[in-house]
Amino acid sequence: KDLCEGYRGLGAEYSDVEERPDLHESFWVHAFNAEKARAQLDGHAHTLYQGMLLVAEKFDEIITDIIIVMQHHYGISDPSTPKFATKYGSHLQLNYYNPTRHRRDLLMDCHEDGLLFTILHSNASGLEIRKPDGSFTSMTTEPGELFFMPGDIAMLLSGGEIRPLYHRVRNVPDVQERMSLMYFANPNASHDRKIEPWRETEVNRGVDIMRRVIQNPLKFGLPPIPVVT
């Protein structure tokens, strides 16, 4: 569990309470753990892991570009140089759902991802996002299309201007199988460095953003993200 690499079976994490685990199997890839993980995987698992590592690199480039745009938007000094990296704090996760095996109406309960941004693509319906009025609307991605979701860390960095996107996955009766690829982007974790907000307000004043980065995974039954330094 501490390594969180490769295949993870049904019920390995949860979105709201431990008694209602997420109903999917998954395959995890952290660039930080790559050397150790490759030594433990073989066959198709090794091939999948290698391919997902390449995809994770491309997604991290996208996240770096977004950070630069945000720094320009908030008037950060020397905005074209990212104030933090994300390669080793982030991971790529492939989820597989078999909705017909389950009677629950929700395969994943409502939550926000507790991180910076999530890049997502799903091949079937089921994802629902919560609107400002509290109601939910379905969200699907077409081939070649990506969906971005901000999380708790984006909210803290922006002083509350960027709100976390709460979402869930519904058990849609006519969906036989569903796969979802997600890049969970987070700053590299460090005990030696702090993360300064892009905009300071009452929302983030006095908040140790780096500590939130490290500890937020615990809310979902996962270990803290790997600490780089």
Secondary structure, DSSP 8 states (H G I E B T S, - for coil): --S--EEE-TTS-BSS-TTSB---EEEEE-GGGHHHHHHH--HHHHHHHHHHHHHHHHHHHHHHHHHHHHHHHTT-SSTTS-SS--TTT-EEEEEEE-GGG---SEEEEEE--SSSEEEEEESSS-EEEE-TTS-EEE----TT--EEEE-HHHHHHTTTSS----EEEE--TT---EEEEEEEE---B-SS-----SS--TTTTT--HHHHHHHGGGGGT-----B--
